[in-house]
Amino acid sequence: MPPEYVPERAPAYAERASRLPGAVVWTRRAVGRTDGGAAGDTGPTVLPDGCMDLLWTEGRLLVAGPDTRAYRPGPGLPGPWAGVRFYPGTAPALLGVPAHELRDRRVDLADLRPGAEVRRLTGRIDAAPDPAAALEELALRLAADAEPADPLVRAVVAALAAGRSVTATAERVGLGERQLHRRSLAAFGYEPKTLARILRLQRALALARSGVPFAETAARTGYADQAHLARDVRESAGMTLTALVRG
């Protein structure tokens, strides 16, 4: 075997669009550390994105609430993992719990639904040949049984993602700012201003990762300058903009 040969391997992380509108199905295989760190490291830093996730790892179903700060997985549960990442603001209707009650938390699904039901669902997904597909089926069933999501959710996300102010967003969706604040806490887990900041950072990272220079990225996404963008990244992720984009 030539010394430069490297066996082809599936990527540690992969995602695809879900059959549930706006959702993403993702998988992460168990990856051991080769850099001297602890075995079972579960992956890179997860930045706030305005979303909530339904998670599976063998023997457990969990819910990841909306993050306001970077989340760094620990070595306790090495995986593999599968998840369904819901469109911002839509998970609370499926789970029957306001988003702000799960802010910055990972909780067992059994804390939100009857334990016997969750044990049955967990066993079914554990035994499935494709746990990610089985988890997606669960998400689709939850959506079918749930009350419709707040119809203003997508309009609020679209307005804030486009860079509109909180005041302009409230006017656009026909709410007062206090009403928008209250409904945003229930749907997204945080106030509109925080959601706007998170969505802006995600837009900026998408541009920077596509090759747009940092200064132009900052200008196109509403930052005062590149230094402002860099500060936001460091505050949110605890690392430099260059390291985050390369990672």
Disulfide bonds with the S-S distance in Angstrom:
none
